[in-house]
């Protein structure tokens, strides 16, 4: 085989989570009372716009979770040998963005290094800014840079608008056919915002994403759009690769949090008595210990285990992945208490309602009461907590990596980018673009998650609906 598939632990869990989400979506479509709140979410322009942005991040994260190792060109046919470097499908799509490395720092869209060096020019040794090996290498003179950038931006805008127009035509044709109306009538409804869903927002956001993507593609073909780091690697590539780490932290940590929070929170509120006392004692003790200390201890234990058993991890990616998985586990163990308290309080109220008392009087089992009457009535709280906590977990990874107890230093993450920017800000001149790139990408993801969470909360929380 030319490529050897590699399945990391986090890859497997990500696609298990994706399959579980598909099953949940199928179940929701079959029940009207579950479908109605999501229909309300889909009617909110801000939530739909944020969902499209989140969709772009999710697609990048999924493509970056399909890993493989390339076969070495000089390996024997009967005994194939594979590279120790683990790549992904997303790496293959990025192409030269990964391999075109400069000597050291270069500013965004620059043609020269950021610092002066001694170079040979006309037989003399002078101190000047050396030309980059790849950035702007197609230009003969630095004066051609700005016109070339303007042409590439214009070309990207045109291509993006063309792609957005095609997407608009496909959406219009599909929805008009679904509604069984003429295309002209659909366009009139879209113009006046009477289609029952935020079609104008969807089209505008899709067009903006297409323009941004096409412009980045055009610029990245000739320049380092966000500059390069200390070892000359493209910062745009690092920022895009960090998306997967943020998504894994936000989603896999939730997989650990939910069973603990739901099981213990509902059990404490429903059974009360000594069960409630024990569970309250557990999460009170857990809250009394600083979470950073627990995370640091767990990460150090995993690091010692990795160093003591190197034969279990054949690649650097496997070692970094197991540390990422351990970080998700320990963050999940330390972050379930808030949701458990919320579910405990709601369950204490639900267990006193008439239909629960009647079920208990008729001898219905506790498991059936919890599954049919309690959990469905607290599910909206679980869903709201998931979408609200996601952005907090993404920010937590950045903070933990900044203090040195987060993901492996060899793994791409926004936290590692911010951590590396500490020393860069002390340089003269200041290297600012790596910090700005990490902030922009992280801010975009967190903002989209919060806007989408706001729409979900308004749709699922009865008290919010009452206020509106």
N, C-alpha and C positions, 0 to 999 in steps of 0.2 A: 504494500500500500504506500502511496505517496504521502499520505497523512495518517497519523496515528491519533484517533480520538482520545481526549483526556477529559475525564469527568471528575471535577473537584467536588468536595463535600458541599460547598455553597452552591455550585452549579446544580447539583441534584436537588437540593432543598428549594432553590428558586423555581425550578420547573415543577416540583411537587406543589409548591404554592400556586403556581400558574394553573395547574390542573384543578386544584381545589377551588380556585376562583372561577374557572369555567363551569364546574359542577354547581357551584353556588348560584352563578348567573342563570344556568338552566333551571334550577329549582325556583328562583325568583320569577322567571318568566311564566311559570305554570300556576302561580298563585297571585290573584289580583291584589290582595291586601298587602303583599310584599312589593308588587310591581308599581303600585300607585305612588309611594314616596319617591322611588327612583325616577318615575315619570315627572314628578315635580322638580327634581334636581335637574333633569334634562331641559326644563323650561326656563331655567335661570341663566341669563347670558354670561354672567361672571363665572359661574361654575362650569359651564361648557367651554368657555375660553381657557380656563385653567386646566380642565381635563385634557384638552388638545395638547397643551404644553407638557403636561405630565406624561401624555402618551408618547411624545417624542423622547423624553428621558427614559421611559420604560423600554421602548424599542431598542435604544442604544444599549441599555443594560442587559437586555436579553441577547442581543447579538454579541455582546462582550462576554457572555456566559457560555458560549459555544467554543470550547477550547480544543486545541489539537497541537501536535508536534510534527514538524516537517522532517521528511526523510533526508538523511545526508546524501549529497550527490555522489560521493565516492564509496558508498556502502555496497557490499556484494549483493547480487540479486537473491541468493538463497539465504542470506543472513542480513536482513535490513537493519541499519542503525539509524536512530532518530536523534534529532537535536534535543539538547536539554532545555532549550528555550520553549516555553509554552506560549503559544499565540492564540488569538481568537478570530472569529469571523469578522469582527469589527476591525481588527488590525489589518486583515486582508483588504477590507473595503477602504481603509484610510490610505493604504499603499505607501507612497513615498513619505508621507507625513511622519511615519514612524522611523524610517531609516535615514532620512536626511538630517544629520546632526552636524552642528557647527563646532568650532573649537571651544567657545565659551559664550558668555552673555552677548546677546544682541537685542536691540530695542524692537518693538512691534513695527513691522513693515520696513525694517531697515535693510540696507545693503552692506553695512559695515559693522564690525565688532563694536561693542560699547566702550572699550578701553583702548588706549593707544599702545602700540607695540613697536619694536624696532623691526623694520622691513627693508628689503632691498628695492631701490627705485633708481633706475637709470645709472646703475653701477655704484650708487651711494647707499649707505645705511642711514635711514632716517626714521624718526619716531612719528607714526601716523596711525590712523584707523585702518586696519587691514580689511579688504573686501571679504565678504562671506563666500563660502564655498557654494551654497545653494540659494540663499536669499538674494533675489535680484541678479542672479548670475546671467540671466538672459539679456541684461542691459549692458551696453558698452560704456555708458557714462552716467554718473549719479544724477545729472540734470534731467535724465529721462524718467526718473522714478515717479514723480508726482503725476505726469500725464499718463504713465502706464497704469498707475493705481486707479486714476479716474476712469480710464477705459475699462478696466476690469470691474470696477464697481458698477458702472453703467451697464455693462454686459450682464452682470449678475442680477441687477434689478430687472432688466428686460426678460431674462430667462425665468426669474422668479415670478414675475407678473404673468408670463405666458403659462407657467405651470399652475399658478393660482386660477387663471381663467379656465384652464382645462378642468381643474378640480371643481370649480363652480359649475361648469357645464354638466359634469357627471352627477354632482349633487342635485342639480335642478332636474335633470332627466330622470334620475332615480326617484326623487320625491314626487314629481309630477305623475310618474307612472303609478307609484304606490297610491296616490290620492285619486288617480283616474281623472285628472283635470288637464286642460290644455297647458302647454308650456307658457303661453302668454299670460294665462290666468295665474299660474304659479309665480311668474316674475312680478306681476302686480302685487300679489300677496307678500312676496319677499320684500318688495320696495316699501310697503306700508307696515311690515312687521305683523301680519295677521295669519301666519302659518301655524301658530300654536307651539312653535319651538324657535329658539334664537338663531334662525338661519343666517341673518346678517352678521352676527358675531362669529359664527362658525366660518363663514366665507372670509371675513376680514382677517381672522386669526390664521387661517390656512394660508392666505395670501402673504401675510407678514412672515410666517415661518418659511414659506417657499422662497421669498425674496432674501431673507437672512441666510438660508442654507445655500442658495445659488451664489450669493455674494461671497460667502466664506469659501466655497469651492473654487471660485475664480481667483480669489486672492491667495489662497493656500497653494495654488499651483505654481506661484512664482515667488512667494514671500513667506516668512514666518509671521503669521497674522498677529499673534500675541507675543512675539519675540521668542527667545530661547533662554534656558536656565544656565546654571553654572557649568554643566557638562555639555552644553550645546543642544540639548533636546528641545523639541518644539513644545512650547507651553500650551498651545491649543490642543495638541495631542494628549498631554498630561491631564488637562482639564476634562477632556472628553472621556478619557479612561477612568477618571475619578468618579464618574457618574455611577458606575456599577457598585463601587464601594459604598457610596451613600445610600443607594437603593437597597443593597444587601443589609446594611445596618438597620435601616428603617423597617424592612419587611421581616427578616428572620428574627430579629429581636421581638417583634410582635408575636411570632409563632410560639416563643417561649413564654411571653407575658400572658397571653390569653387563657391558656388552660389553668394556670395558677390563679389568675384574677377571677375568672368565671367560677371555677370549681370552689375555691375557698371563700370567695365573697358571697356567693349564693348559699353555700352550706352554712356559713356563719349567721346569715340573716334568717334562714328558714328553720334550722334546728335549734338555734339559740342555746341557752344553757352552757354546759361545759364545752361543747363544740365551739361556740362563739368565743368563749374565754380563751381556749387554746389558740385559735386562729388569730385573735386580737393580740395575744402575747407574742406570737411568731412575728407578725408584721410590725409590732411595736419595737421588738428587739432589732429587727432588720433595719428599721428606719433610724434607730439610734446609732448605727454604725455608718460613718461617711461612705457613700457609694464609691468614691474615688479610691479609697483604701482597699475595698473588696475587689474592685476591678484591677487595680495594680497588683494585688496579691495573686489573683487568678492568672493574669497575663504572665507574671514572672514564673509561676508554676508551669504553665504551658511552655514557656521558653526553655526552662530547664529540661522538661520532658523531650522537647524537640532536639536539643543539643545532646541529650543522653541516648537518643535512639535515632541517629541520622539515617540508618538503613530503612526506616519506615517512610522516609520522605525523599524521593529520588530527584526532585526538582525544587528550585527556590520558590516556584509558584505554589507547590504543595505545602511547603513550610509556612509561607505567608498566609495561605488559605486556612490552615488549621488554626492559626492565631486569630484570624478574622472570625472564624466560627466560634472560638472560645470567647472572644469579646462579645459577640452577639448573645451567647448563652449567659454570661455573667451580667450583662446589661439587662437581659430579660428577667433574671432572678432578682435583681435589685430594683426593678421599676414596675412591679405588678401591684404594689400596695395601694397606690392611689385609686386605681380602678376597682380593686377589691373592696375598699371602703365605700365607694360609691354604690357598688352592686349590693353590698350588705345593707346599706340604708334603704335602698329601693325594695329589696326583698322583705325587709321587716315590715314595710307598708303593705306590700302585696299579699303577704301571708294572712293578713287580717281581713281581707276582702271576702265578700259573701260567697263567691263561687269557689274560692280556695277552701273556705270552711266547710262548704257543702260537699266538696270532693273528699275532704278528710273524713267527714261524718259518714259518707257512704262506703268508706273503707278503701278508697283508691290508694294505691301504693305511693310512697314518697317519690320514687323515681318517675312515675307517670305524672304526678303533680308538678314536679320540677321541670319535666320535659314539655308538658302541654300547657301549663298555666304560668309558671314563673319565668322561665328563660325567654319565651317569645315576647314577654312584656318588658324585659330589660335589654332585649337585643339592640334597640335603638341606642341605648347608652353605650353598649359595646362598640357599635359601629362609629358613633361620634368620637369615642375615645381613641379608636384606631387612627382615624384620619387626623385628629388633632395632635396625637402624640408622634406621628410620623416625622413632622418637621423638627420636633424637639430631639428626636433620636439622631437625625442627620446633623444637627448642630452639636450634639453631645460627642459624636465621633470627631468632629473638628477640634473640640476642646481637649478631648483625651489624647489625640495624636499630638496636639500642640505641647502638652505637658509630658509626652513621652511614654504614655501607657496605652496608646491606641493601637492602630493597625501596625503591621510590620513596616519598618522604614523603607523596604524595597517595594512596597505596594503603592500604587497610585491612589492618592486620596487628597481631598481638599485640606484636611487637617495637616498632612505632611507638607503640602505646599505652603500653608501658613507658617508651619514650624520652620521650614527652610527660609521663609522670607524674613525671619527675625534678624538674621545676620546680614541679609542683603540690604535691609534698611539702614544699616550702619555704614555701608560703603559710601564712597564719594567718587563719582556721582551715585545717587540712590538707584537701586534696581527695584522698581515699583511694580512692574507689570505682572509678576507671578502672584503677588498678593491680591492685586486688582482682579486678575482672572479667576482666582479661587473664590473671591467674594462675589463676583458677578454670577458665576455658575451656581454657587450655593444659595445666593439670594433669590435667583430665579426659581430654583426648585422649591425652596421653602415658601416663597410667596405663592407659587401655583398651588402647593399643597394646602396652604392656609385658606386661600380663596375657595378651593374646592371643598375643604372641610366646612367652611362657613355655609355653603349651599347645602351640604348634607345635613348639617345641624338644623338649619331652618326647615328642611323637609321632614326630618324624622322626629324633632322635638315638638311635642304638642304645645308646650308653653310658648315657644317661638311662633308657632302658627297662630296661636290666640292673639299675641301682640300685634301680628301683622293683619 
